[in-house]
Each structure stands twice: as C-alpha cells, then as structure tokens.
Amino acid sequence: MTGVRQKSLAIAAALFGLGLFIAANAHLVAVSIRSEPACTAGEGAAQPARRVC
C-alpha cells in the first residue's frame, strides 16, 4: 500500500467517523425536541401535567 493510498484511507475514515458523530448528535437533538417533558406526571400526580398529551 502506497503512502498516498494510506493517507487517503485515513482521511476517509476520519471523515466517516466525523459524519457518524454529527449524525448521532443530530439524532439526539431531534429526539429531545420531539419529546414532550411537560406531559410527564409529577411526583404523586395521578394525571399528566397537560390533558392534551
């Protein structure tokens, strides 16, 4: 394997890892935005915080 080929594979692997990291964080942000924390029941509450949940 030549040095140029090895360097390009290392760059491609680094870019893939960076893309995977960005995609995972984007997924976490999307899930946190879609969640409705105001709809959870509080301590000792029998009903959700909002009825529309």
N, C-alpha and C positions, 0 to 999 in steps of 0.2 A: 504494500500500500504506500503510495507516494505521500509526501508531506502535504501537498495541496489537497489531495483527496481526504486525508485525515483531518485537515483543518476545516474543510467544508462540511464533513460529517459532524465535527464537534460544534460548529456554528448551527447546523440544522438541529442537532439535539438540544442545544441551548434555547433556540427559538421555540422548539416544540414544548420544552419544559416551561418556558415563559408563557406560552399560549395556554397551556394547561392550568397554570397558576391563575391567569387572568380569567379564564372560563369558570374555574371553581369559585373565585371571589364574586364574579358576576352572578353566579347561581345563588350564592348565599345572600347577596343584596336583593335579588328578585324574590327569594323566599321570605325574607324579612319584610319586604314591602307588601307582599300578598297576605301575610299573616295579619290577624286582627287581635292584637293583645287586649283591646278594650272589651272583647267578647268573652273573656275568661271569667269564671266565677271567683270571687274573692274569698278570703278566709271565712268559713262558716256561712257563706251565702248560699241560698237554695236555688237562686235563678242566676242566669248570666247577667253581666253588667248592663247589656242592652238587649231589648226584646227582638230586634231585627236580626240578631245573629242566628 
